[in-house]
Amino acid sequence: MTVSPDDPRTAYDQVADDLRRRIASGALKPGQRLDGNAKMAERYGVAAMTIRHALGILRREGLIVSQQGRGTFVATDPASPDPAEEVDGMIDELGEIKAALELINSRLDRLEERVAERP
């Protein structure tokens, strides 16, 4: 899966959603080591920073764990997220949704102007 520029979600949300889906479906098994950031960045067609951001989301959700010097793994026992982190995540997500809606409204305004200009 590569990140779509036409998707209103951020690139890191697209990556996080794909990894979340793969974990939920069992394609990524509990305890399985994830590929390194560089390899994932290449596969998704994004920067390594985007992968780090996506993994941070999944880490806060308790879906993955990182071990210094060993890598990142699918959590064997998904923990309940910290309520404060969950609220912060929701606030971030609402900000992203607002930005996406503003972009959509801007595009809609431009299309309406073009239609109005037609003879």
C-alpha positions as CSV (number, residue, x, y, z in Angstrom):
1,M,0.0,0.0,0.0
2,T,1.3,3.4,-0.9
3,V,0.0,6.6,0.6
4,S,-2.5,8.4,-1.6
5,P,-2.1,12.2,-2.1
6,D,-5.9,12.3,-2.8
7,D,-6.8,10.9,0.6
8,P,-7.9,13.7,3.0
9,R,-6.1,11.9,5.8
10,T,-2.5,12.8,6.6
11,A,0.2,10.4,5.3
12,Y,1.0,9.3,8.8
13,D,-2.7,8.5,9.5
14,Q,-2.9,6.5,6.3
15,V,0.1,4.5,7.4
16,A,-1.2,4.1,11.0
17,D,-4.6,3.0,9.6
18,D,-3.0,0.4,7.3
19,L,-0.9,-1.0,10.1
20,R,-3.8,-1.0,12.5
21,R,-5.9,-2.9,9.9
22,R,-3.1,-5.5,9.4
23,I,-2.8,-6.0,13.1
24,A,-6.6,-6.4,13.5
25,S,-6.8,-8.9,10.6
26,G,-4.0,-11.0,12.0
27,A,-1.7,-10.3,9.0
28,L,0.7,-8.9,11.7
29,K,0.8,-11.3,14.6
30,P,1.3,-10.5,18.3
31,G,5.0,-10.4,19.0
32,Q,6.0,-10.0,15.3
33,R,8.8,-7.6,14.6
34,L,7.9,-4.8,12.3
35,D,10.2,-3.8,9.4
36,G,12.6,-1.0,10.1
37,N,11.5,2.6,9.5
38,A,13.5,3.0,6.3
39,K,12.0,-0.2,4.7
40,M,8.5,0.9,5.7
41,A,9.1,4.4,4.4
42,E,10.1,2.9,1.1
43,R,7.1,0.6,1.0
44,Y,4.6,3.3,1.8
45,G,6.4,6.0,-0.3
46,V,6.8,8.4,2.6
47,A,9.6,9.9,4.7
48,A,11.0,8.1,7.7
49,M,9.6,10.8,9.9
50,T,6.1,10.0,8.7
51,I,6.6,6.3,9.7
52,R,7.9,7.5,13.2
53,H,4.8,9.6,13.6
54,A,2.5,6.7,12.6
55,L,4.3,4.3,14.9
56,G,3.9,6.9,17.7
57,I,0.2,6.8,17.3
58,L,0.1,3.0,17.4
59,R,2.4,3.0,20.4
60,R,0.0,5.3,22.3
61,E,-2.9,3.1,21.4
62,G,-1.0,0.1,22.9
63,L,-0.9,-1.8,19.6
64,I,2.9,-1.9,19.3
65,V,5.9,-1.7,21.6
66,S,9.4,-0.6,20.9
67,Q,12.5,-2.1,22.5
68,Q,15.7,-0.1,22.4
69,G,18.2,-1.9,20.1
70,R,15.7,-4.6,19.2
71,G,13.0,-2.9,17.1
72,T,9.3,-2.4,17.1
73,F,6.9,-5.3,17.7
74,V,3.2,-5.9,17.6
75,A,2.0,-5.9,21.2
76,T,1.2,-9.3,22.7
77,D,-1.2,-7.9,25.2
78,P,-2.7,-4.6,24.0
79,A,-2.7,-2.2,26.9
80,S,-5.4,0.3,27.6
81,P,-4.2,3.7,26.4
82,D,-3.6,6.4,29.0
83,P,-6.7,8.5,29.1
84,A,-4.7,11.8,28.9
85,E,-2.9,10.5,25.8
86,E,-6.2,9.3,24.4
87,V,-7.7,12.8,24.8
88,D,-4.6,14.4,23.2
89,G,-4.9,12.0,20.3
90,M,-8.6,13.0,19.8
91,I,-7.7,16.6,19.9
92,D,-5.0,16.0,17.3
93,E,-7.4,14.0,15.2
94,L,-10.1,16.7,15.4
95,G,-7.5,19.3,14.3
96,E,-6.6,17.1,11.3
97,I,-10.3,16.6,10.4
98,K,-10.8,20.4,10.6
99,A,-7.8,21.0,8.3
100,A,-9.1,18.4,5.8
101,L,-12.6,20.0,5.9
102,E,-11.1,23.5,5.3
103,L,-9.2,22.0,2.3
104,I,-12.3,20.4,0.9
105,N,-14.3,23.7,1.4
106,S,-11.5,25.6,-0.4
107,R,-11.7,23.2,-3.3
108,L,-15.4,23.4,-3.4
109,D,-15.3,27.2,-3.5
110,R,-12.9,27.1,-6.4
111,L,-15.1,24.7,-8.3
112,E,-18.2,26.8,-7.7
113,E,-16.3,29.9,-8.9
114,R,-15.3,28.1,-12.1
115,V,-18.9,27.0,-12.7
116,A,-20.2,30.5,-12.1
117,E,-17.7,31.9,-14.6
118,R,-18.9,29.6,-17.4
119,P,-21.1,31.3,-20.0
